[in-house]
Amino acid sequence: MNTAVNNLAYSSMELNQYKLQLAYKAKPYMDAAWQTYNKKDLVNAEYNAKQALIIAGNYHFGANYLLGVIYLDKYDYQTAINYLDLAIKQYKKNGDYYAVRGFCHYKLENKKQSKKDFKKGKRKGSKAAVNYLSSLSFK
């Protein structure tokens, strides 16, 4: 039994190492994605972020987050939510991920889920979530 537990732990460590290697290989695409996004070039930002996902085998939570933000900027809130769901599933600690997803739910008039995401984002330290909670109407 002890050997099985050790093998499982080793396999988990190997998987994490593999994911890190893939993320490192995807880094040039992520750098380009953020640079083009900051220049408001959503087409090339989306292309580069998707290339990062192809390389990283969808393990890149940063690419999923950026794609969520890009689709938010394109007013495609449901697609944004889909990417943000993936980012949150992969990395639950970032409160801003919840804040952005909450805003997308708000725009789709799903106020209950929106408020839930904002509150979770606030608990995880997101200033954006705090601002949304204080400035948006949930009636």
MARVEX-790924 format. One record per residue (C-alpha): residue number from 1; residue in one letter; x, y, z. Coordinates in Angstrom, 2 decimals, padded with zeros to 5 digits. Layout:
+-----+---------+---------+---------+---------+
! num ! residuo !       X !       Y !       Z !
+-----+---------+---------+---------+---------+
! NUM !       A !       X !       Y !       Z !
...
+-----+---------+---------+---------+---------+
***
This chain:
+-----+---------+---------+---------+---------+
! num ! residuo !       X !       Y !       Z !
+-----+---------+---------+---------+---------+
!   1 !       M !  000.00 !  000.00 !  000.00 !
!   2 !       N !  002.79 !  002.40 !  000.88 !
!   3 !       T !  004.38 !  001.79 ! -002.53 !
!   4 !       A !  001.11 !  002.63 ! -004.29 !
!   5 !       V !  000.83 !  005.91 ! -002.36 !
!   6 !       N !  004.44 !  006.77 ! -003.18 !
!   7 !       N !  003.88 !  005.96 ! -006.87 !
!   8 !       L !  000.77 !  008.14 ! -006.92 !
!   9 !       A !  002.61 !  011.04 ! -005.29 !
!  10 !       Y !  005.49 !  010.62 ! -007.73 !
!  11 !       S !  003.06 !  010.54 ! -010.67 !
!  12 !       S !  001.42 !  013.72 ! -009.39 !
!  13 !       M !  004.81 !  015.42 ! -009.10 !
!  14 !       E !  005.69 !  014.30 ! -012.63 !
!  15 !       L !  002.40 !  015.68 ! -013.95 !
!  16 !       N !  002.98 !  019.03 ! -012.24 !
!  17 !       Q !  006.51 !  019.17 ! -013.65 !
!  18 !       Y !  005.14 !  018.37 ! -017.09 !
!  19 !       K !  002.55 !  021.16 ! -016.81 !
!  20 !       L !  005.28 !  023.61 ! -015.79 !
!  21 !       Q !  007.38 !  022.62 ! -018.79 !
!  22 !       L !  004.42 !  023.16 ! -021.10 !
!  23 !       A !  003.67 !  026.55 ! -019.56 !
!  24 !       Y !  007.30 !  027.55 ! -020.05 !
!  25 !       K !  007.13 !  026.55 ! -023.73 !
!  26 !       A !  003.95 !  028.61 ! -024.09 !
!  27 !       K !  005.50 !  031.71 ! -022.47 !
!  28 !       P !  006.50 !  033.50 ! -025.72 !
!  29 !       Y !  002.90 !  033.23 ! -026.91 !
!  30 !       M !  001.55 !  034.51 ! -023.60 !
!  31 !       D !  003.98 !  037.44 ! -023.65 !
!  32 !       A !  002.82 !  038.28 ! -027.17 !
!  33 !       A ! -000.82 !  037.81 ! -026.16 !
!  34 !       W ! -000.56 !  040.31 ! -023.30 !
!  35 !       Q !  001.43 !  042.79 ! -025.41 !
!  36 !       T ! -001.14 !  042.74 ! -028.19 !
!  37 !       Y ! -004.03 !  042.83 ! -025.71 !
!  38 !       N ! -002.54 !  045.92 ! -024.06 !
!  39 !       K ! -002.46 !  047.53 ! -027.52 !
!  40 !       K ! -006.18 !  046.68 ! -027.90 !
!  41 !       D ! -005.38 !  044.20 ! -030.69 !
!  42 !       L ! -007.90 !  041.57 ! -029.66 !
!  43 !       V ! -007.49 !  039.45 ! -032.80 !
!  44 !       N ! -003.77 !  038.82 ! -032.28 !
!  45 !       A ! -004.15 !  038.62 ! -028.50 !
!  46 !       E ! -006.73 !  035.87 ! -028.95 !
!  47 !       Y ! -004.57 !  034.06 ! -031.51 !
!  48 !       N ! -001.50 !  034.07 ! -029.25 !
!  49 !       A ! -003.43 !  033.03 ! -026.14 !
!  50 !       K ! -004.98 !  030.13 ! -028.06 !
!  51 !       Q ! -001.53 !  029.10 ! -029.31 !
!  52 !       A ! -000.39 !  029.03 ! -025.67 !
!  53 !       L ! -003.33 !  026.75 ! -024.86 !
!  54 !       I ! -002.46 !  024.44 ! -027.74 !
!  55 !       I !  001.12 !  024.14 ! -026.50 !
!  56 !       A !  000.13 !  023.81 ! -022.85 !
!  57 !       G ! -002.67 !  021.34 ! -023.51 !
!  58 !       N ! -005.30 !  023.61 ! -021.91 !
!  59 !       Y ! -003.35 !  023.58 ! -018.62 !
!  60 !       H ! -002.49 !  027.28 ! -018.86 !
!  61 !       F ! -004.83 !  029.09 ! -016.46 !
!  62 !       G ! -003.32 !  032.44 ! -017.46 !
!  63 !       A ! -004.25 !  031.84 ! -021.10 !
!  64 !       N ! -007.78 !  030.83 ! -020.10 !
!  65 !       Y ! -008.09 !  033.98 ! -017.99 !
!  66 !       L ! -006.82 !  036.23 ! -020.78 !
!  67 !       L ! -009.21 !  034.63 ! -023.26 !
!  68 !       G ! -012.02 !  035.28 ! -020.78 !
!  69 !       V ! -011.04 !  038.95 ! -020.64 !
!  70 !       I ! -010.74 !  039.15 ! -024.43 !
!  71 !       Y ! -014.24 !  037.72 ! -024.90 !
!  72 !       L ! -015.54 !  040.11 ! -022.24 !
!  73 !       D ! -014.11 !  042.95 ! -024.32 !
!  74 !       K ! -015.87 !  041.47 ! -027.37 !
!  75 !       Y ! -019.18 !  041.42 ! -025.42 !
!  76 !       D ! -019.33 !  037.63 ! -025.78 !
!  77 !       Y ! -020.07 !  037.06 ! -022.12 !
!  78 !       Q ! -020.95 !  033.37 ! -022.28 !
!  79 !       T ! -017.70 !  032.46 ! -024.05 !
!  80 !       A ! -015.84 !  034.61 ! -021.53 !
!  81 !       I ! -017.50 !  032.69 ! -018.69 !
!  82 !       N ! -016.49 !  029.38 ! -020.28 !
!  83 !       Y ! -012.81 !  030.39 ! -020.34 !
!  84 !       L ! -012.99 !  031.91 ! -016.86 !
!  85 !       D ! -014.54 !  028.68 ! -015.54 !
!  86 !       L ! -011.48 !  026.83 ! -016.84 !
!  87 !       A ! -009.09 !  029.37 ! -015.31 !
!  88 !       I ! -010.84 !  029.16 ! -011.93 !
!  89 !       K ! -010.93 !  025.37 ! -012.05 !
!  90 !       Q ! -007.16 !  025.38 ! -012.60 !
!  91 !       Y ! -006.32 !  028.18 ! -010.14 !
!  92 !       K ! -008.89 !  029.00 ! -007.47 !
!  93 !       K ! -006.80 !  031.53 ! -005.52 !
!  94 !       N ! -007.11 !  034.60 ! -007.77 !
!  95 !       G ! -010.03 !  036.76 ! -006.72 !
!  96 !       D ! -009.91 !  038.78 ! -009.94 !
!  97 !       Y ! -010.88 !  035.68 ! -011.91 !
!  98 !       Y ! -014.11 !  035.56 ! -009.90 !
!  99 !       A ! -014.65 !  039.31 ! -010.29 !
! 100 !       V ! -014.39 !  039.17 ! -014.09 !
! 101 !       R ! -016.65 !  036.13 ! -014.26 !
! 102 !       G ! -019.09 !  037.87 ! -011.93 !
! 103 !       F ! -019.19 !  040.88 ! -014.24 !
! 104 !       C ! -019.96 !  038.60 ! -017.20 !
! 105 !       H ! -022.81 !  037.00 ! -015.26 !
! 106 !       Y ! -024.05 !  040.48 ! -014.36 !
! 107 !       K ! -024.10 !  041.49 ! -018.03 !
! 108 !       L ! -026.12 !  038.33 ! -018.80 !
! 109 !       E ! -028.53 !  039.39 ! -016.02 !
! 110 !       N ! -027.68 !  036.40 ! -013.87 !
! 111 !       K ! -027.45 !  038.61 ! -010.80 !
! 112 !       K ! -027.51 !  035.82 ! -008.21 !
! 113 !       Q ! -024.42 !  034.11 ! -009.69 !
! 114 !       S ! -022.82 !  037.49 ! -010.28 !
! 115 !       K ! -023.14 !  038.49 ! -006.64 !
! 116 !       K ! -021.86 !  035.08 ! -005.53 !
! 117 !       D ! -018.74 !  035.48 ! -007.72 !
! 118 !       F ! -018.14 !  039.04 ! -006.51 !
! 119 !       K ! -018.37 !  037.93 ! -002.88 !
! 120 !       K ! -015.97 !  035.06 ! -003.50 !
! 121 !       G ! -013.60 !  037.40 ! -005.31 !
! 122 !       K ! -013.77 !  039.83 ! -002.40 !
! 123 !       R ! -012.89 !  037.05 !  000.07 !
! 124 !       K ! -009.89 !  036.23 ! -002.11 !
! 125 !       G ! -008.67 !  039.83 ! -002.06 !
! 126 !       S ! -009.96 !  041.27 ! -005.34 !
! 127 !       K ! -010.36 !  045.06 ! -005.23 !
! 128 !       A ! -012.34 !  044.86 ! -008.47 !
! 129 !       A ! -014.88 !  042.57 ! -006.78 !
! 130 !       V ! -015.23 !  045.06 ! -003.91 !
! 131 !       N ! -015.80 !  047.88 ! -006.41 !
! 132 !       Y ! -018.39 !  045.89 ! -008.36 !
! 133 !       L ! -020.27 !  044.96 ! -005.19 !
! 134 !       S ! -020.49 !  048.59 ! -004.11 !
! 135 !       S ! -021.32 !  050.11 ! -007.49 !
! 136 !       L ! -023.69 !  047.67 ! -009.25 !
! 137 !       S ! -027.37 !  047.17 ! -008.56 !
! 138 !       F ! -028.53 !  043.67 ! -007.69 !
! 139 !       K ! -032.27 !  044.32 ! -007.62 !
+-----+---------+---------+---------+---------+
***
